[in-house]
Amino acid sequence: MWWRRTLPAVVALLGVTGLGLITVGLTADPARPPRPSADAPTRTHPAPDLAPLPPAAPVRVQIPAIGVGGPRRARRGGAPGGGGGAAPGARPPPRGGAGRGW
């Protein structure tokens, strides 16, 4: 069978080629970014002084599917003026130590 003679030679050739490529990759210098040519135009005047941008107005993000930005639940002491309970439809905190410390 012809493949019994050629298979070891092919495996050896692929191994030597792979080792050669690894060696070249490890010893090659890292690629440098391209530099502009010497005759490339340069900026002769500085950039204009611009006024800083005004601060952005705050935006309330609401994602009702996961309960972000929905109605707020009262804290431990309850809401001022009574109530004090969770928002309608809110889930109770999980049992155990998972909900503590919030």
MDTraj code that builds the backbone (N, CA, C; nanometers):
import mdtraj as md
import numpy as np

residues = "MET TRP TRP ARG ARG THR LEU PRO ALA VAL VAL ALA LEU LEU GLY VAL THR GLY LEU GLY LEU ILE THR VAL GLY LEU THR ALA ASP PRO ALA ARG PRO PRO ARG PRO SER ALA ASP ALA PRO THR ARG THR HIS PRO ALA PRO ASP LEU ALA PRO LEU PRO PRO ALA ALA PRO VAL ARG VAL GLN ILE PRO ALA ILE GLY VAL GLY GLY PRO ARG ARG ALA ARG ARG GLY GLY ALA PRO GLY GLY GLY GLY GLY ALA ALA PRO GLY ALA ARG PRO PRO PRO ARG GLY GLY ALA GLY ARG GLY TRP".split()
xyz = np.array([
    [0.0832, -0.1173, 0.0000],
    [0.0000, 0.0000, 0.0000],
    [0.0880, 0.1240, 0.0000],
    [0.0578, 0.2087, -0.0952],
    [0.1420, 0.3259, -0.1169],
    [0.1304, 0.4274, -0.0043],
    [0.0158, 0.4339, 0.0643],
    [-0.0016, 0.5369, 0.1661],
    [0.0777, 0.5061, 0.2923],
    [0.1161, 0.3813, 0.3130],
    [0.1979, 0.3490, 0.4304],
    [0.3396, 0.4031, 0.4163],
    [0.3842, 0.4196, 0.2933],
    [0.5170, 0.4776, 0.2726],
    [0.5129, 0.6291, 0.2719],
    [0.4052, 0.6871, 0.2180],
    [0.4013, 0.8335, 0.2034],
    [0.3466, 0.9039, 0.3272],
    [0.2652, 0.8377, 0.4068],
    [0.2074, 0.9025, 0.5239],
    [0.3126, 0.9525, 0.6229],
    [0.4119, 0.8727, 0.6601],
    [0.5148, 0.9277, 0.7501],
    [0.5912, 1.0450, 0.6896],
    [0.6148, 1.0411, 0.5603],
    [0.6860, 1.1518, 0.4961],
    [0.6014, 1.2788, 0.4975],
    [0.4719, 1.2654, 0.4728],
    [0.3827, 1.3825, 0.4752],
    [0.3727, 1.4389, 0.6157],
    [0.3598, 1.3537, 0.7166],
    [0.3519, 1.4001, 0.8551],
    [0.4810, 1.4705, 0.8948],
    [0.5959, 1.4153, 0.8556],
    [0.7243, 1.4780, 0.8869],
    [0.7368, 1.6133, 0.8168],
    [0.6946, 1.6208, 0.6919],
    [0.7017, 1.7470, 0.6178],
    [0.6119, 1.8532, 0.6815],
    [0.4908, 1.8141, 0.7222],
    [0.4026, 1.9097, 0.7883],
    [0.4579, 1.9538, 0.9239],
    [0.5190, 1.8625, 0.9966],
    [0.5788, 1.8978, 1.1247],
    [0.6936, 1.9955, 1.1096],
    [0.7801, 1.9702, 1.0141],
    [0.8942, 2.0609, 0.9908],
    [0.8441, 2.1969, 0.9446],
    [0.7427, 2.1981, 0.8583],
    [0.6875, 2.3261, 0.8113],
    [0.6259, 2.4032, 0.9276],
    [0.5522, 2.3341, 1.0134],
    [0.4914, 2.4007, 1.1286],
    [0.5951, 2.4568, 1.2232],
    [0.6992, 2.3793, 1.2516],
    [0.8061, 2.4298, 1.3386],
    [0.8758, 2.5502, 1.2769],
    [0.8948, 2.5478, 1.1475],
    [0.9565, 2.6626, 1.0794],
    [0.8700, 2.7869, 1.0899],
    [0.7394, 2.7710, 1.0696],
    [0.6501, 2.8863, 1.0803],
    [0.6448, 2.9417, 1.2231],
    [0.6460, 2.8545, 1.3211],
    [0.6470, 2.8993, 1.4600],
    [0.7754, 2.9737, 1.4908],
    [0.8873, 2.9228, 1.4437],
    [1.0163, 2.9890, 1.4670],
    [1.0195, 3.1268, 1.4035],
    [0.9719, 3.1375, 1.2810],
    [0.9693, 3.2678, 1.2129],
    [0.8770, 3.3640, 1.2868],
    [0.7627, 3.3150, 1.3331],
    [0.6696, 3.4014, 1.4047],
    [0.7247, 3.4503, 1.5370],
    [0.8015, 3.3658, 1.6068],
    [0.8566, 3.4065, 1.7360],
    [0.9751, 3.5016, 1.7223],
    [1.0491, 3.4903, 1.6155],
    [1.1688, 3.5726, 1.6008],
    [1.1452, 3.6979, 1.5178],
    [1.0286, 3.7132, 1.4568],
    [1.0022, 3.8303, 1.3729],
    [0.9792, 3.9537, 1.4595],
    [1.0180, 4.0690, 1.4084],
    [0.9923, 4.1950, 1.4766],
    [0.8430, 4.2260, 1.4686],
    [0.7895, 4.2950, 1.5691],
    [0.6468, 4.3302, 1.5619],
    [0.6207, 4.4290, 1.4495],
    [0.5022, 4.4216, 1.3931],
    [0.4672, 4.5118, 1.2827],
    [0.4542, 4.6539, 1.3353],
    [0.5041, 4.7488, 1.2634],
    [0.4963, 4.8906, 1.2997],
    [0.3868, 4.9575, 1.2173],
    [0.3219, 5.0583, 1.2736],
    [0.2207, 5.1290, 1.1944],
    [0.2866, 5.2068, 1.0817],
    [0.2157, 5.2265, 0.9728],
    [0.2754, 5.2993, 0.8597],
    [0.2992, 5.4457, 0.8955],
    [0.4040, 5.5003, 0.8427],
    [0.4358, 5.6417, 0.8645],
    [0.4049, 5.7205, 0.7374],
    [0.3601, 5.8451, 0.7543],
    [0.3348, 5.9250, 0.6333],
    [0.4654, 5.9553, 0.5618],
    [0.4530, 5.9746, 0.4323],
    [0.5730, 6.0029, 0.3539],
    [0.6272, 6.1416, 0.3891],
    [0.7503, 6.1681, 0.3484],
    [0.8154, 6.2947, 0.3832],
    [0.7482, 6.4128, 0.3152],
    [0.6860, 6.3913, 0.2009],
    [0.6228, 6.5025, 0.1295],
    [0.4745, 6.5184, 0.1644],
    [0.4284, 6.4514, 0.2671],
    [0.2885, 6.4643, 0.3094],
    [0.2663, 6.6031, 0.3688],
    [0.1502, 6.6653, 0.3416],
    [0.1257, 6.7999, 0.3959],
    [0.1136, 6.7955, 0.5484],
    [0.1637, 6.9004, 0.6113],
    [0.1553, 6.9118, 0.7565],
    [0.0671, 7.0299, 0.7914],
    [0.0131, 7.0294, 0.9112],
    [-0.0724, 7.1385, 0.9560],
    [0.0157, 7.2577, 0.9921],
    [-0.0177, 7.3733, 0.9370],
    [0.0640, 7.4928, 0.9623],
    [0.0007, 7.5844, 1.0661],
    [-0.1266, 7.5655, 1.0978],
    [-0.1927, 7.6514, 1.1968],
    [-0.2545, 7.5632, 1.3051],
    [-0.2591, 7.6127, 1.4283],
    [-0.3159, 7.5313, 1.5364],
    [-0.4681, 7.5207, 1.5241],
    [-0.5230, 7.4251, 1.5911],
    [-0.6680, 7.4076, 1.5924],
    [-0.7324, 7.5253, 1.6650],
    [-0.8526, 7.5655, 1.6238],
    [-0.9172, 7.6801, 1.6893],
    [-0.9583, 7.6446, 1.8316],
    [-0.9598, 7.7482, 1.9169],
    [-1.0049, 7.7282, 2.0545],
    [-1.1579, 7.7302, 2.0549],
    [-1.2159, 7.6194, 2.0932],
    [-1.3619, 7.6096, 2.0976],
    [-1.4080, 7.6083, 2.2417],
    [-1.5256, 7.6613, 2.2650],
    [-1.5829, 7.6595, 2.3992],
    [-1.6188, 7.5156, 2.4353],
    [-1.6075, 7.4804, 2.5620],
    [-1.6441, 7.3439, 2.5998],
    [-1.7945, 7.3212, 2.5815],
    [-1.8308, 7.1976, 2.5587],
    [-1.9714, 7.1633, 2.5417],
    [-2.0462, 7.1791, 2.6737],
    [-2.1722, 7.2191, 2.6674],
    [-2.2493, 7.2317, 2.7917],
    [-2.2782, 7.0926, 2.8483],
    [-2.2995, 7.0828, 2.9797],
    [-2.3288, 6.9511, 3.0365],
    [-2.4624, 6.8988, 2.9835],
    [-2.4688, 6.7701, 2.9653],
    [-2.5899, 6.7082, 2.9128],
    [-2.6979, 6.7038, 3.0197],
    [-2.8208, 6.7133, 2.9766],
    [-2.9338, 6.7030, 3.0691],
    [-2.9517, 6.5572, 3.1082],
    [-2.9840, 6.5303, 3.2345],
    [-3.0033, 6.3911, 3.2755],
    [-3.1253, 6.3305, 3.2066],
    [-3.1146, 6.2039, 3.1747],
    [-3.2219, 6.1318, 3.1072],
    [-3.2605, 6.0124, 3.1929],
    [-3.3886, 5.9911, 3.2135],
    [-3.4356, 5.8757, 3.2907],
    [-3.4566, 5.7591, 3.1951],
    [-3.3856, 5.6510, 3.2202],
    [-3.3959, 5.5318, 3.1377],
    [-3.4962, 5.4379, 3.2016],
    [-3.5908, 5.3901, 3.1225],
    [-3.6917, 5.2983, 3.1736],
    [-3.6931, 5.1722, 3.0890],
    [-3.6810, 5.0578, 3.1555],
    [-3.6911, 4.9277, 3.0903],
    [-3.7918, 4.8479, 3.1714],
    [-3.9209, 4.8563, 3.1363],
    [-4.0231, 4.7922, 3.2181],
    [-4.0103, 4.6400, 3.2232],
    [-3.9543, 4.5782, 3.1208],
    [-3.9465, 4.4318, 3.1186],
    [-3.8628, 4.3774, 3.2331],
    [-3.7642, 4.4535, 3.2783],
    [-3.6799, 4.4060, 3.3886],
    [-3.6921, 4.4940, 3.5118],
    [-3.7849, 4.5877, 3.5093],
    [-3.8112, 4.6681, 3.6276],
    [-3.7145, 4.7828, 3.6490],
    [-3.6488, 4.8304, 3.5455],
    [-3.5568, 4.9431, 3.5605],
    [-3.6340, 5.0719, 3.5344],
    [-3.6271, 5.1641, 3.6299],
    [-3.6910, 5.2937, 3.6130],
    [-3.8406, 5.2910, 3.6386],
    [-3.8909, 5.1828, 3.6901],
    [-4.0331, 5.1741, 3.7197],
    [-4.0645, 5.2472, 3.8485],
    [-4.1826, 5.2217, 3.9045],
    [-4.2169, 5.2887, 4.0303],
    [-4.1222, 5.2462, 4.1413],
    [-4.0842, 5.3422, 4.2235],
    [-3.9885, 5.3135, 4.3304],
    [-4.0585, 5.2515, 4.4492],
    [-3.9895, 5.1568, 4.5120],
    [-4.0410, 5.0976, 4.6346],
    [-3.9925, 5.1805, 4.7525],
    [-4.0714, 5.1809, 4.8579],
    [-4.0343, 5.2557, 4.9773],
    [-3.9208, 5.1839, 5.0487],
    [-3.8369, 5.2596, 5.1183],
    [-3.7287, 5.1992, 5.1951],
    [-3.7814, 5.1469, 5.3266],
    [-3.6938, 5.1078, 5.4165],
    [-3.7326, 5.0402, 5.5403],
    [-3.8367, 5.1147, 5.6222],
    [-3.8208, 5.2432, 5.6381],
    [-3.9115, 5.3180, 5.7246],
    [-4.0458, 5.3442, 5.6617],
    [-4.0618, 5.3128, 5.5385],
    [-4.1874, 5.3410, 5.4710],
    [-4.1819, 5.4776, 5.4057],
    [-4.2719, 5.4994, 5.3173],
    [-4.2764, 5.6270, 5.2466],
    [-4.3384, 5.7320, 5.3360],
    [-4.2943, 5.8574, 5.3240],
    [-4.3573, 5.9608, 5.4037],
    [-4.5039, 5.9725, 5.3650],
    [-4.5887, 5.9826, 5.4646],
    [-4.7304, 5.9959, 5.4369],
    [-4.8031, 5.8630, 5.4334],
    [-4.7390, 5.7569, 5.4743],
    [-4.8087, 5.6291, 5.4799],
    [-4.7696, 5.5397, 5.3641],
    [-4.8456, 5.4363, 5.3468],
    [-4.8138, 5.3412, 5.2402],
    [-4.7104, 5.2440, 5.2910],
    [-4.5887, 5.2672, 5.2609],
    [-4.4792, 5.1883, 5.3137],
    [-4.4621, 5.0525, 5.2487],
    [-4.5520, 5.0116, 5.1641],
    [-4.5406, 4.8802, 5.1030],
    [-4.4635, 4.8867, 4.9727],
    [-4.4476, 4.7708, 4.9118],
    [-4.3794, 4.7648, 4.7826],
    [-4.4727, 4.8169, 4.6747],
    [-4.4160, 4.8488, 4.5629],
    [-4.4946, 4.8964, 4.4501],
    [-4.5871, 4.7846, 4.4019],
    [-4.7004, 4.8185, 4.3452],
    [-4.7905, 4.7146, 4.2957],
    [-4.7208, 4.6292, 4.1903],
    [-4.7322, 4.4990, 4.2042],
    [-4.6712, 4.4075, 4.1086],
    [-4.5256, 4.3781, 4.1343],
    [-4.4654, 4.4353, 4.2389],
    [-4.3242, 4.4121, 4.2659],
    [-4.3068, 4.2761, 4.3313],
    [-4.1955, 4.2105, 4.3007],
    [-4.1672, 4.0801, 4.3596],
    [-4.1065, 4.0973, 4.4976],
    [-4.1381, 4.0075, 4.5888],
    [-4.0739, 4.0150, 4.7199],
    [-3.9276, 3.9740, 4.7086],
    [-3.8420, 4.0161, 4.8026],
    [-3.7018, 3.9780, 4.7951],
    [-3.6871, 3.8275, 4.8176],
    [-3.5824, 3.7657, 4.7610],
    [-3.5653, 3.6214, 4.7780],
    [-3.5354, 3.5867, 4.9225],
    [-3.5732, 3.4644, 4.9603],
    [-3.5478, 3.4185, 5.0961],
    [-3.4017, 3.3815, 5.1104],
    [-3.3509, 3.3880, 5.2321],
    [-3.2117, 3.3538, 5.2556],
    [-3.1246, 3.4773, 5.2513],
    [-2.9973, 3.4591, 5.2245],
    [-2.9021, 3.5686, 5.2312],
    [-2.8853, 3.6448, 5.1012],
    [-2.9586, 3.6051, 4.9964],
    [-2.9348, 3.6670, 4.8664],
    [-2.9796, 3.8123, 4.8623],
    [-3.0834, 3.8509, 4.9363],
    [-3.1355, 3.9862, 4.9259],
    [-3.0852, 4.0782, 5.0349],
    [-3.0012, 4.0313, 5.1224],
    [-2.9558, 4.1150, 5.2343],
    [-2.8464, 4.2103, 5.1895],
    [-2.8420, 4.3230, 5.2557],
    [-2.7359, 4.4186, 5.2299],
    [-2.7678, 4.5182, 5.1214],
    [-2.8886, 4.5168, 5.0708],
    [-2.9228, 4.6121, 4.9661],
    [-2.9834, 4.7330, 5.0260],
])
top = md.Topology()
chain = top.add_chain()
for i, resn in enumerate(residues, 1):
    res = top.add_residue(resn, chain, resSeq=i)
    for name in ("N", "CA", "C"):
        top.add_atom(name, md.element.get_by_symbol(name[0]), res)
traj = md.Trajectory(xyz[None], top)
